[in-house]
Structure formats: C-alpha cells, structure tokens
Amino acid sequence: MRGQLCHRFTTAVVTLALAGGVAVAVAYSGVVDVAADGRSSGLTRWFLTTTRDHAIASRAQKIAVQELTSTADIAIGGQHYREMCQGCHGGPGLRKSEIQEGLDPPPPELWTGSFGDEDAREAFWVIKNGIRMTGMPAFGPSHDDEKIWSMVAFVRKMHGMSPAEYAQAPPSHVAPAPTNHEETQEQPAAAHQ
C-alpha cells in the first residue's frame, strides 16, 4: 500500500514537471500567435472567458451597490463614459470605432441586455480594477468610488436607451462636474487679433 502511494506521488510529480516543461517550451518557441487581429480558438476563448467571468463574480459579490438613480450622478457618469468608455464599448446608434474593430476579445456593448444589482457590482469592480491583458484599464487609480458609481449608474441607465436618447445624454440641464482630464488640460492660447 505504501509503495503504491509513493508510486502515485512520483507519477504525479513527474507528470506536473513534464507539463510545466511543455508549457515553458511552448512559451519560448514563439509558435503561439498573440496577434490581436487573429482570433482565439473556441477552447481558448471558453477557458479565458470562463476564468474571467468567475474571477470577477467572486471578487464583486460582497460589493454593496450604491444608489444609482440620481440625475446628477447619471449625467456625470455619462460624461465619463463618453470620454473614457465609448471608444471601446460604443453606444446606442453608434458605428463600431476603429478601436473596437481591433480588440480581441471584443469589448461588450454595454447598453444591450438587462442590468441588475449583480451586474452593477461586477461593472463597478471591472471599472475600478480593469481586466488584465484585454485592453480594459483600471480607473481606480484615477477615479474615486463615487465617480466609478456614477459611470455604473450611466451604464445601467443606458440599457434600453434609444440612439436619440443616447445622443442627448447626459442631460443638458445638468452641469457635470469636471473630470480629472479637464482639470489637467491646458487651455488654448488666446487668438491674436
């Protein structure tokens, strides 16, 4: 019995070492195509998507959803969305941008489908932390939680929005707060007369 356990353990260690050796050999060989204009195989896409979805869900489950109905918050979120998200995620009635066309995996179109509290928690986590090696940056270092919740509020409001409603958002009667980007931009020099 003891000999069988020792044999199984040795077999497992050798198998893991061989698998690790194969992985290192593949990594150094250059045979894996990492080009963004190529498409991953179905198995690779399934593995990465499943891993991503479960990682986000497990990290977001304890996040308490903030109030997402304030018109001012939605307007601020709309301004941030247009500046930082629209280029990749688009909006109702917009054609895909050149950035969207070149991303793999393709970024989700955030205005489609339903949007519940679980989605809000996950959206908050993704906006704050980003997703490694996808092109989704982490906005947590440059935006406080309040601004991130305002973006979540806008994304939630954007579900079911018509192209005309999206073109009007954020509402013109709400003056959005300046973003970090506006605070650091230099003003153009006055025109000479």
N, C-alpha and C positions, 0 to 999 in steps of 0.2 A: 504493500500500500504506500509506504513512504517512498519507495523507488518510483512509483507511478506519479506521485505528486511532484517529485523532483524532475522527472522527465517532462511533465506538462509545463512546469515552470520554465525549464530550459527551452522548450519548444516555443513558448510564448515570448520569451526574451529574444530568441533568435529571429522569430517572425517580425517582432517590432523593430529590431535592428535592421533587418532586410528592407522593411517598408520605409524606414527612415532613410536608408541608403538610396533607395529608388527615388524617393522624394527629392533628396539633395541632388542626385544625378540629373533628374528632370529639370530642376531649378537652374542648374548650371549649364545645361545643354543648349538652352535657347530654343527648344522645339515648341514651347507653348507660345501661341500668338497672343500678345497682350494689346494689340491694336484696338482702339475704341471703335473703329469702323467695321470691325468684324463682329460676328455675333457668337455668343457662347453657346455651347451645346445644351440640349434640353436638360441633361443631368446636372451640368454645372450651374445652369440658371436655377433649377429647382433647389439645389443644395444651398446656393448663396441666398436666394430669396427666402427659403425656409429658415435659415440661420438668422438672417436679418430680422425677419418678422418676429421670431420668438425672442430674440435678444431685446428688441425694442419693447415688446409687450411685457417681458419680465421686469424691465427697468422702469417702465412707466406706470405699472399697476398701482403704486402707492401715492402717485401724484394727486393732490386734491385739485379738482377742476375749479377754476376761478369763474366769477360771474362773466358771462360772455355776451351781454345784451346791450351794453352802454353804446349809444350812438357815437359818442366821442371816441371811445376805445376802438370801435369798428372803423371809424374814419382814420385814426392813427395807424391801425393795422393795415388798412388799405393803402395808405401812403408807403409804409414799409414794404408791403407785398409788391407794389408796382416797382419800387426801386431795387429790391433785392431778390425777388422770387419769380416775377413774371417772365424774365428772360429764359428760365429753365422750365417752369411749370405752366406758363401760359395763362390764359383766362378765357372766359366765355366769349366766343365770336372771334378770337384771335387766331391767326395762322401760326403754325409752329415756327419758332425762331431758328436761326442757324445754329444756335447753341443746342436747342432741343434735338435737332436732327442728328447731331454728332455725339450725343451721350449714350453710353451703354453701361449700366442698364438705363433705359429711358426713364426720365423723371415722371412721376404720376401727374395726371391732370387733376388738380386738387378740387375742382368745382363739380366733379361728377360723383354720383352715388350718394349715399346717406352719410350723416356725420353725427355720431353720438358722443357721449362722455368718454368712452374708451378711446375713440378717435381723437378727441381733444387732448387727452393725456398723452397719447402717443405723438401727436403733432407737436405738442409743447416740448416733449423730450427730444424729438428729432431736430426741431428748430434750435433748441438750446445747445445740443451736443453734436449735431451733424451725423453723417454716416461715412465712416472711413472708406476710402477708395471708390466713391460713387460720384464725386463732384458736389455732394451736399455739404456745405460748410457748417461749422458750429458758430452760431450767432451769440452764444452765451458770453464769450469774452468781450463782446462789444455792445451787448444789449442786456438791460436788466430784465428780471422776470415779468415786470409789468408790461414792457414793450413786447416781449415774446407772447404774453397772453393776448395782447391786442392783435397780433398777427393771427393767432389761433381764432380769435373772435371774427376776424375778417374772413378767414378761410371757411369757417362754419357758415357765415352769412352768404358767402359766395356760392354755396351749394344751392342749385336751383335758380341762380341768378341768370337772367337773360343777357344776351350781348349788350342790349341797350342799357340795362341796369348796371352792368359792369362798367360800361363807358362813363357812366355818371358817378361811379363810386371812386373815392369817398365823397359823401355828400358835400356840395359846395358851401352849405351853410355852417359847416363845422370847420374851424381852422385847426388843422392838425398841428401838433407840436413839432418843432424842428427835430430832425433826426441827427444822429452823430455825424452823418455825411454832410449835412447842410452847415453844421456848426464849424466844420473844419475847412469848408471850401473857401477859396479866395474869391473876393468879389471882383468882377471885371473892372478894369480901369475906366474912368470916365472918358467919354468920346471927346475928341478935340473939335472945337467949333471954328 
